[in-house]
Amino acid sequence: MNREITSWFSPALQSEMPIVSYGHAGFALLFVPTAAADYLEYERFQMMDVLAPYIDGGKVRVFSVNSINNESWLNNNMAGAHKAIRHNQFNEYIYNEVLPFIKKNTSEETPIILCGASFGALHSMNLFLKRPDLIDGVIAMSGVYDLAEYTKGYHDEQVYFNSPMQYIPNLTDESILNNIQKSKHIHIVTGSGAYEDPESSKKFAGVLYSKGITYELDVWGHEWKHDWPTWRAILPHYLETRF
């Protein structure tokens, strides 16, 4: 498996940000880490091992970036407004730096699908829904789609605009809605076991339905917990059957 690590000083985040890629061809799958994890998290938890047939076979090229949640919503020593600012800087880093990097290292025509689990599912879904002109779809695993779940009571305009459960019901911009509606890959997947919250996925699916957005809601059984074995089962299944 071809594996490459690079980094650059991010203008948006004002820090050095590494990114890793795996593979040589196929559509681009961009991983957003869980919680406060780094760009090698998915590798450490053997996700690349189970995806190896699809990566080596040229079906998908995987990219993974660092989380900055420990510099925003998971930083207990930072004011809520400053957390929101840092969060938006991360969004700009993805849109203005990471996506062009992927296009440069693949092609302008390469589809980009975002993927994340847990907190990464929320970020992946939010990033896609805000810029469906740049991102082609999302695989969101075991997510809760309201940022207020992580803000410890803090709420402002930026929490609202980064919480799909809050802003999608009021979205009226037809150009954004049309681009979202064009996507064939909005996958909301969750287990029903320990620490999973399938009701959050169902509620969010209902919000998408109310806006005429086509999606897939896939609720797995009670044997599937909020943990890596579940996500290592989900993702290769989706690459095999949906792409």
N, C-alpha and C positions, 0 to 999 in steps of 0.2 A: 504494500500500500504506500503510495506516495504521500509523504507528510512534510509540510512546510510551515515554519513559524516565521513570522515577520512582525514588526512593530513600527510605530511612528509616534511622534509627539502630536497629540490631538489638539487642534485649535479650539474645539468645542469644550473639551474637558480639561485642557491645560495640564495634561499628564501623558506619560508614555503609555500607549495602549497596545498590547500584543494581540495577535490574531493567529489562529492555526487553521490550516486547511488540510483535508484528506482527500486523495483521489486525483483524477486527471480529466474527467469528462462527466457529462450529464447535467441535469438541472442543479441549481445551487440550493442547498439546505443550510440555512443560517441558524445556529443554536444560540439561544439566550439562556444563560445559566440560571439555576435555582438560587434563591436567597442571596447570600454574599459570596458565592463561589466564583472561581476564576475560569479562564478560557480552556483549561485542560480538564475541567470537571467531568465532562461527558466521556472523555478518554479514560480517566481514572476509574469510572464506574462501568467500564467494559462496554459502553455503547458502541464504540468503533468495532469491537470484536463481533457483535451481532449484526452490524451493518456492513461488515467487510465484503460479503458477496455482491452487494449492490454498489459499493464504492469501487471495488476492484473490477467489476464488470462494466463500469462506465455509465451506470444508470444515474448516479448522484455524486456530486462533489460537495463535501461537507465543510462548512466554515464555523468557527466558534470564537466568540469574543468574551472579554471580561465583563462581569457584573460590577456595577458601582453602587449597589444597594447599601453596602456598608458605609458609603459616603452620603447616603440620602435617607431613605425611609427606615433603615435598620440602625442608623446612628442616633443613639439616645441622647447625645450631647449637642445635637443640632436643632435649631428652631425649625418649626414646620415650614415656614415660608422659604427658608434656605434649602430645606430638603426638596421642595418643589422645584426650585431653581436648578438644583443639581440634576434632578430627574429629567427636566427638559433639556439640559445640556447633553445628557445621554441620548435622548431621542435625536437631537441634532447630529451627534456623533454617528449614529447609525445611518441616518438619511444622507448626510453630506459627506461622510468619509468611508464608512464600511461598504455601503451599497456601490458607490463608484469603484472601490477597490475590487469588489467581487466582479463587476462588469469588466474591469480592466484585465482581470486574470481569467476570465472566461470569454464572454462576448456580450455585446449589447443586447442580443436576442435571448440570452440565457434567462429562463424563468427563475425567480428567487422566491423560495418558500421559507417562511420563518417557523421555528419550532422551539417550544419550551415546555418545561414541566413545573408545576407548582407556581411560585412567584414568576418564573420564566414564562409560564403560559399566559399570565396576565399581560406581561410586557410584550410578548409576541403578538397577542391579539390586538392590543392597543396600537402598536407600531403599524400593523397591517391596516387597521381600520382608519387610521389617520392619514395614511398615504397609500391608498390602493393603486395609485398611478405609478408607484415605484415598486411595490411588492405584489407578488402574484397570488399569494395565499398563505395559509397558516395551519399548522398542526399544533393544537393546544391541549396539553395533557394535564389532567388533575388540577385545573385552575379555578380560581375565584376571580370574577371579572369586575370587581369593584375595589379600587385602590384604597377606599376608606377602611377596608379590612386590615390594612397595614399601617394606618396613620395615627393610631392611638388617640382618636378623637379630633385630630386636627382636620379642618376642612377649609378649602378656599377654592377659588376659580380653577387653579391648576390641578387640584385633586379631582375636581369635577371633570375637567377636560382630559384627564388621563384614566378615567374610570368608564370603560365601555358601557357598563350597566347604567350609568348616569347620563352620558351624553348621546348615546345612540337613539334612545327614544325621542329626543328632541332634534335629531339631525334632519335638516331640511335641504341642505345643499345637494341639488340634483346631480351635479358632476361627480361629487364624492360617492353618493349613493349608487349612481350608475356604474362606477368603477368597482365598487364592492360587489354589486349584483352580478357583474361579469365573471367574478372568480368562480372557478370550479373546485376550489380547494379551501374550504373553510371547515375544518374538522375539529370538533369539540369532543374530546375523549376523556373518560374518567372511569375509575374503578368505583366499587361500592363498599370496599372493605375499610379497615381501620384508618382513621384520619383522612379519609376521602370525604368530599362534599358534593355528591352527585346532584343535590338539589340546586346548587349554585350553577352548575352547567345547564340544568333544565331551565332554570329561570332566564339565563342569558340566551339560550336558544329561543325561548319565547319572545324575547326582545327582538332578535334578528328576524323571526317570523313576522312580527308586527310591522317590520319595515320592508317586507317583500324580498328579504335576502335569503338566498339558497344556502343551506349549511347541512352538515352531517353531525348529528348528535349520537354518540356511541357510548352507552353506559355498560361497562363490564360488571361482572358479578362480585359477590362479597368476598371471594377469595383473592381479589386484586386490591392490595393495600396502597397507601400513599408512599410509594418507595420505588427504588430503582428496578427491582425485578418486574414490576408492572410496566414501567416505561420501556424496559428492554424487550418486553413482549409486544407492546403496542406498536412501536415504531417500525420494526421490520415487517410486521403484518401490514401496516399501511403502505410502506414502500412496495410491497409485493402486490397488493390488491387495488390500490388507488392511483398509482403512478405508472 
